[in-house]
Amino acid sequence: MNVKTPTLDTFKLYFDDNKDSILNDYFEFLKFKSISTEKEHEGDLIACVNWLKKKTEDIGFNTQLWQTSGHPTLYAENLQAGPGKPTLLIYNHYDVQPVDPLELWDTPPFEPTIKDNTVYARGAQDNKGQCMYVFQALKGMMQVNNALPINIKWVVEGEEEAGSKGLSSILQEKREQLKSDYIAIADLGIPSQNTPSVTLGVRGIITMDVEVTGSNTDLHSGTHGGRAYNPLHALVEILSKLRDNQGRILVPGFYDSVAALPEKDRESISFDFDEENYTKTFGIPATGGEKNFAPLERSTIRPTLEINGINGGYSGDGFKTVIPAKATAKLSCRLVPHQDPESIGKNTVRYIESIAPKGISVKVNLHKGMGAAVRANPSSKIVRAYTEAYAQVFNTPCSFSLEGGSIPIITELSQACGGELVLMGMGLDDDQIHAPNEHFGLDRFERGFLVTILAIEALSREN
């Protein structure tokens, strides 16, 4: 099927002419309370994915809801370009993070609000904003050209924020449907507002709960202080032995598989970092991690071990002189290429259990949903297509970058489809995803729309 080549100006005009309709769809999508980690929102997740399914059918896609052990995954395809054209699989997710603490939101999290050309809402960027500009790009190409220049498959899952366990469990049986030449993960970002960049990799992740138990009941700290071992003290001691004062992780074997970034790869990736702007934006200097590496190296090409939460004892108003029976912590590790999540996880569990003080029991629960680090090939056709699209939309050369975050399903999904990988997106570090007042600039929404269209058009010329 011959489809006329779109131009940047054509789709800029289309976006302007249809902006009200585009924003109405975006806002309706954002109103669904699709929080995947909270059971009370199961109905909201179902309503959300059914709404998106109907929208996608209306623009000429065949759709299915893949039932999983958790929340459903939307699968959509338009293969009318035919076997002579390549197939691109695009990944997004429709689930969002919880909104706590609610009192820190300036506007209700599920009532999208525009301020200074920026949309504020839970999911505004991660990932409903990025999901919606992909949808609008596909819709726009269908409306302008009455067809797509290549075959498109679209997977939108409902458990990315909960570890993607449901989608992971069905990937083997869906391999044939997922088979594609290319795969684009539309869930990443750019270094700054006017700096285009294609992401070449994300770190892997493991998460765990640590439970430290002492006595069989809470104890009076006057009567038992000095005799009973306080689980909070024990937990602090254990956590203090996870890293040294230079930020190096002390778990045995943790670094055994960590390799230096090859020089040829380093030359293609920007590690520029504005420390002054970071401090101004987030209120802290960039002093975390391994001190003998530069800030952006520490957060992209080096592994980490972080404490994400601590709980125990009394934390209400006033005071309660208690030695708690139990204390807990939540830990996560970000991993780099060649580090095996399962092996690192087991080693970390064994180490934590081995350093428990006498009289204290420690139980570590290693979560499922772990994922390995991912790196894309900068010379692949899909990376070239998106690099070209970014450069054209931003009217400036496009660089490569690495992302410190994790999307655990990427490795399994890319293996299932068998295609060349690219990671793309329009997020910024200060979009406050996972935090109160999450937001996404409408200028970046439009750019994501345009980049998606031009990358698809570029791939149509690669065959």
Secondary structure, DSSP 8 states (H G I E B T S, - for coil): -------HHHHHHHHHHTHHHHHHHHHHHHHS--BTT-GGGHHHHHHHHHHHHHHHHHTT-EEEEE--SSS-EEEEEE-TT-TTS-EEEEEEE--B----SGGG-SS-TTS-EEETTEEESTTTTTTHHHHHHHHHHHHHHHHHHSS-SSEEEEEEES-GGGT-HHHHHHTGGGHHHH--SEEEEEEEE-SBTTB-EEEEEE-EEEEEEEEEE-SSS-EEHHHHBTTB--HHHHHHHHHHTSB-TTS-B-STTTTTT-----HHHHHHB-----HHHHHHHHSS-S--S-TTS-HHHHTTTS-EEEEEEEEES--SSS---EE-SEEEEEEEEEE-TT--HHHHHHHHHHHHHHT--TT-EEEEEE-S--B--EE--TTSHHHHHHHHHHHHHHTS--EEEEESS--THHHHHHHHH--EEEEEEEE-GGG-TTSTT-EEEHHHHHHHHHHHHHHHHHHHTT-
